[in-house]
Structures are given as structure tokens and as C-alpha cells.
Amino acid sequence: MASSLRRRWVLAALAAIAVAPVPVLRSAQGQRLGRAALGAAPASRYELSETVRLDRAGPAVTTRLDRARQYVDAQQWDEAIGTFGDVVEEHGRKLIGLTEWRSVSVRDYCQLQLASLPPEALERYRARIDPTARRWYEQGIASRDAALLQRVVGEALASRWSDDALLALGEFALEEADYSAARAYWERAIPAESVPDVPRTWLNVPDTDRDVASIRARLVLASILEGSRDRAGEELAEFERLHPDARGRLGGRDVRFVEALSGLLDESESWLPVATSPDWATFAGTPLRDKIAPEAIDPGGIAWRVPLRPTIPASPSMWGSGVPTRRVAEDARGPLSYHPLVVGGLVLVNSQVEVMAVDLYTGEAAWSGEGRIFRDPFGAEVHAAYNPPDNLGVPRFTMTAADGKLYARMGSAVTGRAEGDQAIRASGYLVCLDLEAQGKLVWKIDPPPGGFAFDGSPVVEGGYLYVALRRSDVQPQMHVACLHAADGSLRWNTFVCAAETPARGILHETTHNLLTLHRDTLYVNTNLGAVAALSTASGQIRWVSLYPRSRQGDLLDPPPHACRDLTPCLYDRGTLVVAPADSRSIFGVDAHSGQIVWRSPPHVEDAVHLLGVSGDRLIASGERLYWISLRRDDAGKVLHVWPQGAEKLGYGRGVLAGDCVYWPTREDVYVFDRSTAEPRKAISLAARGLTGGNLLVADGHLLIAGGNQLTALREGEAPGRLRGERIACSKKTTFKPYGD
């Protein structure tokens, strides 16, 4: 009954659309425009406001914080401590700027102020907070409850127990092989050096009675264990300078730290890589968006092919030319929107209206029929409204598999409505399918009311799923929501930021923003001038960092970076790699503080895919393939690029597998050594009657997701006419280190 009513409701809206003359369009100044007014090219140009709106603390809060600081200056310690506490109690979730570009919660800001108190005031504060902090710490240690230890750190950083809690949290993370988290905890257990007249911006303890040498030894250990050998070498050299003869316990033995860590660093060179699953359970393989397939593949013949629905042309023009805007590393008339998963021998792929499941080894339907395990309940009339004309953006198709379930955003990919559009349109929705029951539908939910749209597929962990939401407004808003995986009911919904986009309310807008998940923290690249970190438990924003936006442009000649419409943050050993659609650069951001630590040069703006990290190098691609340094001394520097000429060869998203990079073009898949960037081979697609697409390597198969076909190449010798495929790359291209 409800489905029937919804169908009639949507069909009525479509009838209204059919007779509507044109949508209401406005200039950047808010003037109403008809199509005739938009016929001139200047109307396609835009200039965005520099404002990025956050949920900032208002003037009343900042006034109270100013008063608290005045109490500190007047040495009225009790009044200062009480005021900071009251502000946290009433406004702790609001944001406040630490610097021009970085904001944290009011709670964390007040913790910084308390940790900065002079010794006399700190003693007054500790007399109040230490009994509570001690109780949390001792209960947390006795029950191995990390949440209680986190309360010590989050709510009582300036107490005498915060350093102990940080050390314990680091040990817990080490036991779980989460070395970057361990390092982050231990770094905060070392007091930051105070600089006169410079405000504290790092959430470190104010002091410690622990042996600082033993803490720094742990930092070197974490770098060795996570495989960051260059970083570990630099840290060890600094440790030897500061603590040449320091001794302590490491690995259950009493050792001289320099000697023990040097031996472990040498030994680590021969360690085998940690085994990883062949499954590819979400976009980029894992919620960290960092997967490297376990083994390289030398593909031979075609194992199977499965047809896919032709994709929707990108951004139909509203200026009368009828030609879609150009795209980077794909065809604007047939975008490469499909990103399949591989789970337990199943290949899963979705469009806006169906989910398919086929056998990885045969390409046959997984269970029955044509392999379609879910179909959109509406008909062609409704489907036509999923991609309205005058729409900026490209639908993308991603999913996430977890705990035997499959989660996908289906239906309309439009996340922003043109201002003045009075038609009621069908929206996107989320589905949960049971893979252990042949794809049976578990639940289907619409976005929350109030102008929200699901902005991509979710990530899933511990019985909860987390998804980006977009809300149409004068300035589009980015939200992040947590839902119960069992039934899709809402747990929390947090506003992150709002800012103008090139659509400016004149165009509908299609986006696909994916979250990145590490332990208890979500990261979101909003593509609205900000990147943010949120608590999975409460949705509390931990930090928001702004970056310089590209604020001017022309929709008839869009910049390459505008095609970064599927670039979630890539988490790598405590650093986020962020490639915003509204910036020419790629950024490195400290995942624990939000501090931007490096920035690439602007000429990498055509890098629209973050493929992964190999050692101390980021590998990214677009029209070209880039190796970008992550080393401390030259982070962000482009080390290699291929090809170096004017050619623009890239066609689809590549993949890292074993010790190789597989990079697709229209005619070939080029294979490079991912560590040295040396070319190894070019696999001919044209000779197989194929073209490029988005790549995935799984269990002896290379999958190629094109605009209308999914193809699998199997491991093994190619047919006779393909034997002896080129070992060197095409003669028309050259390879050499960047800048030589």
C-alpha cells in the first residue's frame, strides 16, 4: 500500500515536471534568469563566497571564555576554573577556532586552557579533578575499558592521571596492531614545550612524572612495527642524540634503548608483509580507503563478460550546446561510474536501479535469474527523474559489505536541488541486503526529512553504519549520520559545514561523498572547503580544518580538480591524504589534530584518484600517474610522473596489487613497480577487444568495470596472438623521474 501510494505521488510530480517550462534559475547575485539569459558564455562563470559555515560558538560563549582568561590574568584561579567548566557543560559540542584554519570543540579548547594554567592554578584544578580522573583510570585499567581511559584524556587532560591513561591507551592500540593510534597516544603523553606568548594548540599533557625517554622509545618502536623504516631511522637518530644511554624495559627485557631499537630496525628489513584478505569489501578496499591487493597478477585471456547499464552522460549542458563538460580520465558521454566489490568469491556491482551478484570465477549469476539480487521498485517514469537535466555532477556506484550484509545507496543520486524547483522528486535511498540469504532485502530507508539526501554509500563497523548526508539550502550543507545496522534507524546526525558550490542553486547537483573510518573516528572530505573528524560514538566533531578553495571558474571549461567527485580521505599511518574537488592541491593532514602538514603543488590538479600508499610515496592518478613523497623533508613533492609530455592517457581508476601498480588507459593497462616507479609491462586491451575502466584485482582475476560492461581477465598465459606483450611501455611515451 505504502509503495503504491509513493509511486502515485512520484508520478504526479513527474507530470508536473513534464509541463513545467524551465526551472527557476538565478545569477550569482540572486537575479532570476531564463534560458535566453544563460545563452551567453559569461553566465556560466562563477565566483564563490569564501565563507565556510561551521557550528561555531556564538558571541556569548566567546565573551565568557574571554572572561575566564581575564580571571587567569588576575590570578583568580577558582573563578577561571569554574568558568571553563561551566562553558564546557553548556556548550562543549560547539566549535571554536584555534587558528585561522583549524577549529576544535569548545570542550577541547577549554582543556587546552586548563592545561596551560601556571603551576599554582594547575594545583587548584587538580585538587578538584584528580579524584574523579583517578577513579576513571583505575576502573578503566581493571576492566580494560578504553572508553573510561578516553574520558580521562578527553575530560581531564590537565589531571595527574592523563599521562597514565595515554600510555595505557597506546598499549591497548599496540596489542591490536594499530601502531599509528599507539603513536598518537604516546606523543600526547610527552609535554609540549611552552613558547612565551604563543597559545597552546596541541592536546598534550601539561607535565608528566613518567620517564620521557621510555615514551620516546615507544614512538620509535611504533614506527618500526608499522613498517615506516625511514621515519623510524630519523626518530632513532634523534633519540640517540637526546638519550644515548637510556635504559628501560622493551619486549619484556631490560635493555639499552638505542641498541635494542637499532637491532629491531635492522631485523625489520626482512619481515614478510602482513597477510591481507583477497576480498574488496568497500570502495578502495577498506574503510581506511588504502587497500593493496595481496598478489600481483599477469592476466591472460578473458574469463567472462557481464553487460552493465550504460551510464548517464556527465552534466548535460544548460547553455544550449548540448555537449557535456569534459571529464578527467573518463568519457563525459559515458562516465566510468561502476566500482564493483569482491566478497567471498562473489562479484557485486550496482547501478541506480539494481544490484547484481555473479561468480568471480565463471561470471554466472550467483544464485538465480540474471544475477540481479535487487531491483528498484519503481518504473521507467520514475527512473527518468533520477537524473534531471541541468544537473552538475556524475552518478557514482559504490557499496559496502560487512558481516554478511550488503549496503548500497540506490535511486536518485541528486543531492542538491536547484533553487525554485517546485517539483517533488524521488530521492535516493539506502538498502541492506542479506548475502547469506541470496540477497534478500533486510530493510530499505529514505533519508531523514528536511531536505536531506544520502551522499554516497555507508561504512559499517560494530553494528552501526555511518553515511554522509547532503542538505539542500542556500549554501549546501554536509552532515554525517550514524544508523543502526539492524534496521536503519537513526542514532545521531551531525552538521559539519556549509559553503557555496559551483551549482549556486542554478543547477541540480549530484555528489558522492564517502567517509573514512579508523577505530572510533570518522573522517570526511566535504569538498566544501573543509575536512573534519568526528567521534563514532556521539557524532561530536573533534576538529575541522579549512583549506584554500578554488573560488572562481567556468562551468563550460571546468578545471581538472572539479572531477574529484569520488575522493574520500585516505588514512595512512596517522596522516590523512585529502584531495578536495574545490582545490588544485592534495593535502596531508595530521589525523589526530587536524593540522595540515603538507601540500602538493597545484599542477597535480588532474589527480582525481588516490590509489594508495607504497612505503613513503602516495600514488595518485588522473590523466597521468603520479608518485608523491610522504617523507617529512619533502612531503608533497612530486617524485615521478608518467607520461611527462602533453599526452593525457588515463582512463579509469587503477589499483595497487602485490608490488605493482596497474594503470588503465583506453587501449592498455600499464604495469609499474610501485616502489621504484619503473615500468614493467603494458597489457594490451585493444588486442582483446576491450577498453579501459576502473580496475580491481582479486584472487587471480583482473576486473575491468567500463561504462557498459564488466570484464574479468584470468591469471595465465594469453592466447597466441597476445603472447609476448610489451615489456616496455609505448614508444609514444617516455618515463623518467619527475623534473629530470
NUBARO-16409 format. One record per residue (C-alpha): residue in one letter; x, y, z. Coordinates in steps of 0.1 Angstrom, whole numbers, padded with zeros to 4 digits, always signed. Example, Ala and Ser with C-alpha at 12.3 -4.5 7.8 and 13.67 -1.06 7.14 Angstrom:
A+0123-0045+0078;S+0137-0011+0071;
END
This chain:
M+0000+0000+0000;A+0027+0025+0010;S+0047+0016-0021;S+0017+0021-0043;L+0010+0055-0027;R+0046+0066-0031;R+0045+0055-0068;R+0014+0076-0075;W+0029+0105-0055;V+0061+0105-0076;L+0042+0100-0109;A+0021+0131-0101;A+0053+0150-0095;L+0066+0138-0129;A+0035+0150-0146;A+0042+0185-0131;I+0078+0183-0144;A+0066+0175-0179;V+0045+0207-0182;A+0069+0229-0163;P+0086+0254-0188;V+0120+0257-0172;P+0134+0256-0137;V+0138+0290-0119;L+0174+0299-0124;R+0194+0327-0107;S+0226+0345-0113;A+0253+0347-0087;Q+0237+0379-0075;G+0204+0361-0070;Q+0186+0375-0101;R+0161+0353-0118;L+0174+0341-0152;G+0157+0324-0181;R+0174+0302-0206;A+0179+0331-0230;A+0198+0349-0204;L+0220+0319-0199;G+0229+0316-0235;A+0259+0338-0232;A+0291+0322-0220;P+0297+0347-0192;A+0266+0334-0174;S+0285+0301-0169;R+0312+0317-0149;Y+0310+0317-0111;E+0328+0332-0081;L+0321+0315-0048;S+0320+0332-0014;E+0350+0325+0008;T+0328+0317+0037;V+0327+0282+0051;R+0300+0280+0078;L+0306+0258+0108;D+0287+0253+0140;R+0308+0279+0158;A+0303+0291+0194;G+0284+0323+0194;P+0294+0357+0209;A+0280+0349+0243;V+0303+0319+0246;T+0334+0337+0234;T+0326+0365+0259;R+0326+0340+0287;L+0359+0325+0276;D+0374+0360+0274;R+0362+0365+0310;A+0378+0332+0321;R+0411+0343+0306;Q+0408+0376+0324;Y+0404+0357+0356;V+0436+0338+0348;D+0455+0371+0342;A+0441+0384+0375;Q+0452+0351+0392;Q+0416+0344+0403;W+0421+0307+0398;D+0388+0294+0412;E+0367+0318+0391;A+0387+0309+0360;I+0384+0271+0365;G+0347+0274+0373;T+0340+0294+0342;F+0359+0270+0319;G+0339+0241+0334;D+0306+0258+0330;V+0312+0266+0294;V+0321+0230+0287;E+0290+0218+0304;E+0267+0241+0284;H+0284+0245+0250;G+0311+0217+0248;R+0300+0205+0213;K+0303+0239+0196;L+0334+0247+0176;I+0360+0274+0182;G+0390+0284+0162;L+0425+0275+0174;T+0440+0291+0143;E+0425+0308+0112;W+0423+0274+0095;R+0417+0249+0123;S+0388+0246+0148;V+0381+0222+0177;S+0353+0216+0201;V+0348+0241+0229;R+0354+0211+0253;D+0389+0205+0238;Y+0396+0243+0237;C+0389+0246+0274;Q+0410+0215+0281;L+0439+0233+0264;Q+0433+0264+0285;L+0433+0244+0317;A+0465+0225+0306;S+0481+0259+0301;L+0475+0272+0336;P+0505+0282+0357;P+0516+0257+0384;E+0497+0273+0412;A+0464+0273+0393;L+0471+0238+0379;E+0473+0225+0415;R+0439+0242+0423;Y+0424+0225+0393;R+0439+0191+0401;A+0425+0192+0436;R+0391+0193+0420;I+0395+0168+0391;D+0421+0143+0403;P+0398+0121+0424;T+0374+0117+0395;A+0402+0111+0370;R+0418+0086+0392;R+0386+0066+0396;W+0381+0065+0358;Y+0417+0055+0353;E+0417+0027+0378;Q+0383+0013+0367;G+0395+0015+0331;I+0427-0004+0338;A+0409-0030+0359;S+0383-0037+0333;R+0404-0029+0302;D+0378-0003+0293;A+0393+0021+0268;A+0362+0043+0270;L+0369+0052+0306;L+0405+0059+0298;Q+0393+0082+0270;R+0372+0101+0295;V+0404+0108+0315;V+0421+0122+0283;G+0390+0140+0269;E+0376+0155+0301;A+0406+0157+0325;L+0436+0163+0303;A+0453+0185+0329;S+0449+0160+0357;R+0477+0139+0371;W+0462+0108+0355;S+0461+0118+0319;D+0496+0107+0311;D+0490+0073+0326;A+0458+0070+0306;L+0475+0079+0274;L+0503+0053+0279;A+0477+0026+0286;L+0456+0036+0256;G+0488+0033+0235;E+0495-0002+0249;F+0459-0012+0240;A+0464+0001+0204;L+0497-0017+0202;E+0481-0050+0211;E+0456-0045+0183;A+0485-0038+0158;D+0472-0002+0154;Y+0506+0014+0155;S+0496+0049+0143;A+0470+0052+0171;A+0496+0040+0196;R+0520+0066+0184;A+0493+0094+0186;Y+0485+0085+0223;W+0522+0083+0233;E+0530+0116+0215;R+0504+0134+0237;A+0519+0119+0268;I+0551+0140+0263;P+0546+0176+0275;A+0547+0202+0247;E+0574+0228+0251;S+0559+0261+0261;V+0567+0291+0240;P+0562+0326+0256;D+0532+0345+0242;V+0523+0316+0218;P+0490+0299+0227;R+0489+0261+0231;T+0473+0244+0202;W+0482+0207+0208;L+0463+0185+0232;N+0494+0173+0251;V+0496+0167+0289;P+0509+0198+0308;D+0536+0177+0326;T+0545+0141+0334;D+0563+0121+0361;R+0569+0093+0336;D+0603+0086+0320;V+0602+0107+0288;A+0630+0085+0273;S+0609+0054+0276;I+0579+0072+0259;R+0601+0083+0230;A+0614+0048+0227;R+0578+0036+0222;L+0574+0061+0194;V+0604+0046+0175;L+0590+0011+0182;A+0556+0020+0167;S+0573+0033+0135;I+0593+0001+0131;L+0563-0021+0137;E+0541-0003+0112;G+0568-0006+0085;S+0578+0031+0084;R+0615+0023+0083;D+0627+0057+0071;R+0607+0075+0098;A+0620+0051+0124;G+0656+0058+0113;E+0651+0095+0117;E+0634+0091+0151;L+0661+0067+0163;A+0689+0092+0153;E+0671+0119+0173;F+0666+0096+0202;E+0702+0087+0203;R+0711+0124+0204;L+0687+0130+0233;H+0690+0098+0253;P+0722+0079+0242;D+0724+0058+0274;A+0688+0055+0284;R+0677+0021+0296;G+0643+0005+0303;R+0620-0024+0295;L+0612-0032+0259;G+0597-0065+0248;G+0598-0079+0283;R+0635-0073+0288;D+0657-0046+0304;V+0676-0031+0275;R+0696-0001+0264;F+0670+0015+0241;V+0693+0026+0213;E+0709-0008+0210;A+0676-0027+0211;L+0658-0004+0187;S+0687-0004+0162;G+0687-0042+0162;L+0650-0043+0157;L+0651-0018+0128;D+0678-0039+0110;E+0657-0070+0116;S+0626-0054+0102;E+0640-0052+0067;S+0635-0090+0063;W+0600-0091+0078;L+0573-0105+0055;P+0543-0083+0048;V+0512-0089+0068;A+0487-0112+0050;T+0456-0095+0039;S+0422-0107+0027;P+0416-0110-0011;D+0381-0095-0005;W+0374-0060-0017;A+0345-0051+0007;T+0341-0014+0000;F+0353+0014-0022;A+0392+0013-0022;G+0390-0020-0004;T+0388-0010+0033;P+0372+0018+0054;L+0407+0033+0055;R+0405+0036+0017;D+0440+0022+0015;K+0439-0014+0003;I+0466-0031-0017;A+0456-0064-0032;P+0477-0092-0018;E+0492-0105-0051;A+0501-0091-0084;I+0486-0108-0115;D+0498-0114-0150;P+0464-0116-0168;G+0458-0137-0199;G+0426-0143-0217;I+0391-0131-0210;A+0374-0152-0183;W+0339-0137-0187;R+0320-0105-0195;V+0288-0092-0180;P+0268-0063-0196;L+0261-0033-0174;R+0235-0005-0178;P+0250+0023-0199;T+0259+0052-0176;I+0243+0086-0177;P+0263+0113-0196;A+0280+0138-0174;S+0265+0172-0167;P+0242+0178-0197;S+0247+0214-0207;M+0221+0241-0199;W+0237+0266-0222;G+0224+0253-0255;S+0254+0234-0268;G+0242+0200-0258;V+0278+0189-0252;P+0286+0175-0218;T+0315+0191-0200;R+0348+0173-0203;R+0359+0148-0176;V+0394+0137-0164;A+0403+0100-0170;E+0369+0091-0185;D+0344+0100-0212;A+0319+0127-0204;R+0293+0109-0226;G+0298+0075-0208;P+0314+0081-0174;L+0332+0052-0156;S+0308+0051-0126;Y+0309+0014-0117;H+0331+0003-0087;P+0325-0034-0080;L+0332-0053-0048;V+0345-0089-0044;V+0334-0107-0013;G+0337-0145-0007;G+0340-0154-0044;L+0311-0131-0053;V+0315-0100-0076;L+0289-0074-0066;V+0281-0043-0087;N+0253-0018-0085;S+0237+0009-0106;Q+0210+0033-0095;V+0183+0007-0101;E+0197-0027-0095;V+0224-0048-0076;M+0240-0077-0094;A+0259-0107-0080;V+0280-0130-0102;D+0305-0157-0095;L+0341-0144-0096;Y+0354-0175-0114;T+0326-0180-0140;G+0307-0148-0143;E+0275-0167-0139;A+0246-0155-0118;A+0253-0161-0082;W+0220-0177-0073;S+0193-0174-0099;G+0180-0155-0128;E+0203-0129-0143;G+0222-0122-0111;R+0201-0092-0102;I+0195-0096-0064;F+0178-0062-0060;R+0158-0041-0084;D+0144-0006-0078;P+0107-0009-0071;F+0097+0020-0095;G+0093+0020-0132;A+0109+0039-0161;E+0089+0070-0155;V+0104+0075-0120;H+0139+0064-0132;A+0138+0093-0157;A+0136+0117-0128;Y+0167+0102-0110;N+0190+0123-0133;P+0172+0156-0142;P+0186+0179-0169;D+0206+0209-0158;N+0225+0187-0133;L+0261+0193-0122;G+0279+0160-0114;V+0280+0123-0123;P+0263+0094-0105;R+0288+0070-0089;F+0280+0035-0078;T+0297+0021-0047;M+0286-0003-0019;T+0299-0017+0013;A+0298-0054+0025;A+0301-0062+0062;D+0290-0091+0085;G+0272-0109+0057;K+0252-0078+0047;L+0255-0055+0017;Y+0247-0018+0019;A+0241+0005-0011;R+0227+0039-0020;M+0201+0034-0047;G+0177+0056-0066;S+0184+0092-0074;A+0220+0104-0070;V+0209+0141-0069;T+0219+0156-0035;G+0212+0192-0042;R+0181+0208-0058;A+0180+0238-0079;E+0166+0268-0062;G+0130+0275-0072;D+0124+0239-0084;Q+0089+0232-0071;A+0086+0197-0084;I+0086+0169-0058;R+0112+0144-0070;A+0121+0109-0059;S+0152+0108-0037;G+0179+0083-0032;Y+0176+0056-0005;L+0197+0030+0013;V+0191-0007+0012;C+0205-0036+0032;L+0207-0070+0016;D+0214-0103+0033;L+0242-0120+0013;E+0237-0152+0034;A+0201-0154+0021;Q+0208-0149-0016;G+0205-0111-0014;K+0171-0109+0005;L+0161-0074+0013;V+0165-0067+0050;W+0154-0031+0050;K+0151+0000+0028;I+0151+0035+0042;D+0147+0071+0029;P+0169+0099+0041;P+0158+0120+0071;P+0131+0146+0064;G+0141+0182+0060;G+0158+0183+0026;F+0184+0156+0033;A+0198+0132+0007;F+0221+0103+0012;D+0255+0114-0002;G+0270+0080-0011;S+0272+0045+0004;P+0280+0040+0041;V+0309+0025+0060;V+0300-0002+0086;E+0315-0012+0120;G+0303-0028+0152;G+0266-0028+0144;Y+0264+0007+0131;L+0267+0023+0097;Y+0279+0058+0090;V+0269+0078+0060;A+0274+0113+0046;L+0242+0134+0041;R+0237+0165+0020;R+0211+0190+0028;S+0198+0215+0001;D+0199+0251+0014;V+0211+0285+0002;Q+0245+0270+0009;P+0246+0232+0006;Q+0252+0216+0040;M+0273+0185+0048;H+0261+0163+0076;V+0273+0129+0089;A+0248+0104+0103;C+0250+0071+0123;L+0224+0045+0117;H+0217+0012+0134;A+0228-0016+0110;A+0200-0039+0122;D+0171-0017+0110;G+0185+0016+0096;S+0171+0037+0124;L+0189+0070+0131;R+0213+0072+0161;W+0227+0106+0155;N+0231+0133+0128;T+0258+0160+0130;F+0261+0191+0109;V+0297+0196+0097;C+0298+0226+0074;A+0281+0246+0046;A+0295+0265+0017;E+0287+0276-0018;T+0293+0253-0048;P+0296+0260-0085;A+0259+0249-0089;R+0250+0280-0069;G+0213+0270-0067;I+0210+0274-0105;L+0217+0237-0112;H+0208+0204-0096;E+0238+0188-0081;T+0249+0152-0079;T+0277+0142-0054;H+0290+0110-0039;N+0309+0116-0007;L+0323+0086+0012;L+0335+0085+0048;T+0368+0071+0061;L+0367+0051+0093;H+0396+0045+0117;R+0388+0029+0151;D+0365+0054+0168;T+0369+0083+0144;L+0352+0092+0111;Y+0369+0114+0086;V+0351+0133+0059;N+0364+0153+0029;T+0334+0176+0024;N+0345+0192-0009;L+0331+0223+0007;G+0363+0239+0019;A+0367+0217+0050;V+0379+0183+0062;A+0367+0170+0096;A+0370+0143+0122;L+0340+0130+0142;S+0335+0106+0171;T+0317+0074+0161;A+0301+0072+0195;S+0285+0106+0197;G+0290+0124+0164;Q+0310+0151+0183;I+0333+0169+0159;R+0368+0165+0171;W+0383+0190+0147;V+0376+0208+0114;S+0404+0221+0091;L+0398+0245+0063;Y+0419+0247+0032;P+0423+0273+0004;R+0394+0268-0021;S+0394+0275-0058;R+0366+0300-0058;Q+0364+0311-0095;G+0357+0291-0126;D+0337+0284-0157;L+0312+0255-0159;L+0318+0254-0197;D+0356+0249-0191;P+0358+0233-0157;P+0392+0228-0140;P+0405+0192-0138;H+0402+0191-0100;A+0365+0196-0103;C+0364+0159-0114;R+0375+0147-0079;D+0340+0135-0071;L+0350+0102-0055;T+0380+0110-0033;P+0373+0101+0003;C+0402+0107+0027;L+0429+0081+0025;Y+0442+0072+0060;D+0479+0063+0062;R+0497+0057+0095;G+0482+0087+0113;T+0480+0110+0083;L+0450+0118+0061;V+0456+0123+0024;V+0428+0147+0011;A+0421+0156-0025;P+0392+0181-0025;A+0372+0188-0056;D+0374+0225-0048;S+0412+0228-0046;R+0440+0223-0070;S+0463+0207-0044;I+0463+0175-0024;F+0468+0179+0013;G+0484+0158+0041;V+0465+0163+0074;D+0475+0150+0108;A+0446+0127+0116;H+0447+0133+0153;S+0449+0171+0154;G+0437+0183+0120;Q+0469+0202+0114;I+0477+0204+0076;V+0513+0191+0074;W+0520+0192+0037;R+0505+0204+0004;S+0512+0193-0031;P+0520+0217-0059;P+0489+0228-0079;H+0499+0211-0112;V+0487+0178-0098;E+0451+0191-0100;D+0443+0163-0126;A+0450+0137-0099;V+0414+0125-0094;H+0421+0091-0079;L+0441+0083-0047;L+0452+0048-0055;G+0471+0041-0022;V+0504+0044-0004;S+0536+0025-0012;G+0562+0030+0016;D+0568+0067+0018;R+0550+0075-0015;L+0514+0084-0024;I+0504+0070-0058;A+0476+0091-0074;S+0463+0092-0110;G+0441+0111-0134;E+0453+0120-0169;R+0488+0109-0157;L+0502+0087-0130;Y+0520+0104-0100;W+0543+0093-0072;I+0542+0120-0044;S+0566+0120-0015;L+0553+0115+0020;R+0588+0118+0037;R+0590+0145+0063;D+0617+0165+0045;D+0599+0167+0011;A+0563+0157+0017;G+0540+0167-0011;K+0568+0168-0037;V+0561+0150-0070;L+0588+0125-0074;H+0577+0108-0106;V+0551+0114-0132;W+0542+0093-0163;P+0539+0103-0191;Q+0557+0136-0189;G+0546+0150-0222;A+0514+0166-0232;E+0496+0133-0235;K+0466+0126-0213;L+0463+0088-0213;G+0445+0079-0181;Y+0411+0062-0185;G+0396+0049-0152;R+0408+0042-0117;G+0439+0020-0113;V+0448-0004-0085;L+0478-0014-0064;A+0484-0052-0062;G+0514-0070-0048;D+0544-0049-0058;C+0527-0034-0088;V+0506-0005-0099;Y+0481-0013-0126;W+0470+0019-0145;P+0444+0018-0172;T+0443+0037-0205;R+0418+0033-0233;E+0440+0007-0251;D+0463-0007-0225;V+0468-0014-0188;Y+0503-0003-0179;V+0521-0021-0150;F+0547-0003-0129;D+0568-0012-0099;R+0550+0006-0071;S+0582+0012-0051;T+0606+0024-0079;A+0580+0037-0104;E+0598+0017-0131;P+0576+0004-0160;R+0573-0033-0162;K+0547-0042-0189;A+0519-0029-0210;I+0489-0053-0212;S+0470-0048-0245;L+0433-0043-0241;A+0427-0033-0277;A+0440-0067-0288;R+0414-0084-0266;G+0386-0062-0280;L+0384-0043-0247;T+0388-0008-0234;G+0399+0006-0201;G+0379+0012-0169;N+0380+0010-0132;L+0403-0018-0121;L+0402-0044-0093;V+0425-0074-0086;A+0411-0103-0067;D+0421-0140-0064;G+0438-0144-0098;H+0415-0121-0117;L+0418-0085-0131;L+0383-0069-0132;I+0377-0040-0156;A+0345-0020-0150;G+0338+0000-0181;G+0308+0023-0189;N+0286-0006-0200;Q+0305-0038-0193;L+0322-0057-0165;T+0351-0079-0177;A+0373-0104-0159;L+0408-0114-0172;R+0421-0145-0156;E+0456-0153-0145;G+0476-0173-0170;E+0490-0173-0205;A+0472-0151-0230;P+0460-0165-0264;G+0488-0170-0290;R+0483-0136-0307;L+0488-0118-0274;R+0519-0137-0263;G+0550-0115-0258;E+0530-0084-0248;R+0552-0054-0245;I+0576-0054-0216;A+0584-0017-0221;C+0558+0010-0223;S+0546+0026-0255;K+0571+0043-0277;K+0550+0073-0279;T+0555+0079-0242;T+0586+0084-0221;F+0594+0077-0185;K+0619+0094-0162;P+0620+0108-0127;Y+0599+0140-0124;G+0619+0171-0130;D+0648+0155-0147;
END
